[in-house]
Amino acid sequence: MRAVSTHALLALALLTLVVSAGCADTYRVSDEPPDGVTTDAESTTTKTPTQTTPATTDDEPQKGDQFLSVSSLDESRAMQWNASKRAAFENLSDERQRVVRRAIECDCNVELSGEFSFYDKERVEVVEDDGTYYFLRVSIV
């Protein structure tokens, strides 16, 4: 008896699946076509407006790209780093000054091109500029 009821349930489930699959997104010939679709005896034409989206793959970071972001610190927190990890802004190279200044002004992630390296464990991590301390965070994709 149990095997018969299991087979009956499976048959019912299969029948339900087949019937419901035929109902998805269909319309009968006597129905009005959906918006944007015109029909005649020989063809069906869909008039859907298309939008062109500019490719953004060049703007997306690639694996290995490195970025600098900064966050301000109070002096007591900044002094917790070793002196070798702290630097005055004016003692940075011109390239490093430019990228740090840009990160401070835009409050964003600035793409690096060698000014700092994620892999450099000896890099400067705290910069002091006019009495304000900044933690330099280098991240990598």
N, C-alpha and C positions, 0 to 999 in steps of 0.2 A: 504494500500500500504506500509506503514511504517513497519508493522509487517512482511511482506514478505521479505523486504530487510534486516531486522535484522536477520531473520532466514537464509537467503541466506548467509549473512556474517559469521554467526556462523558456518554454514556447510562448507564454504570455509576454515575458520580458522582451523576447526577440520580435514579436509582433508589434508591441508598443514602440520599439526602437525604429522599426521599418516604417511604420505609419507616421511617426512624428518627424522622421528625416525627410519625408516627402513634402511636409508642410512648411519647411523653413524657407523663407524668402522666395516664395512663389506667388504667382497670381494667375488666375484663369484668363483665357482669351476674352471672355465676355467682360472682364474687369477693365477698368481704366488703367493704362500703364502708369508706372510710377513717374513722379516729376523728373523731367530731363530726358525721358525716353520717348522717342517717336517710333511708330511702327507702320509698315505698309505690307503688302502681300509678299514682297520679296526680301525685305531686310528690316533690321531693327537698328536704329541709330541712337546712341546715347550722347547727349549734349551735357557734359559735365565740365564746368569751368576748371581750368588747370592753373595752378600757381607755380611759378618758378621759384625755387628756394636756392639761394646762393650756397655753394659748397663751402663748408667750414672746416674741412679736414686740415687745411694749412694752419688754421688758427688753434687747432687742438694740440695740447702738449703731446709730445712723443715720448716713448719709453726712454728714460735716461735724462730727460730735460730737468734742469735744476732751477729752483726759484728761491728768492730771498723775500722774507717778510720780517717786519720789525714790530716790537711792542715795547712800550715805555716801561721803565722800572724806577722805583724809588732808589735813592742812593744806598740805603742800608742793604737792600736786596742785591744791587749791582756789586757791592763790595764782597759778596759771598763768592764771586768768581775769583780764581787766581789772577794775579796781576798779568800773567802771560796771556790770559784770555780776554783782557780788557785793553782798550786803546782809545786815545783821544781822536776825534773825527779828523782833525787837521794832520794827524800822523798817518792816516791812511793814504794809499796811492790815489792818484787822480781818478782812476777807473773805479776803485772801491768807493771813493767819495761820491761819485756820480750815482752809482747803483743804490747806495745807502740813502742818499738824499731823495732819490726818486721813490724808494719804498716808504720813506717817512712822509713825503708830500702826498702820495696817492693813497696811502693806507691800503695797499694791495700787495699781491705777490708779483714780484718783478723777476722776469726771466733772466737768468745769469748766463754769461758767456765767458766763464773762466775767472771772474773777479773773486769768487769764493767757491769752494768745492765741498759738496756733501761728504766726500771721503776724507777730507783734510781734518784729522782729529786735533790738530794744533792750531786751527784757525781762530781768529778773534771772534768772540761770541757776544761781547758787550762793548758798545761804543758810547762815549760821552760827547755830547755836542751842546755847547752853551749851557752847561749845567743840567741837561736832561740826559738820562741814561736810556739806551735802547738795547734790548736783547735781539740779536740777529739770528733768525731761524732759517736755516737752509734746508729745503725739502727737495725730494727727487721723485719723479714719476716712475 
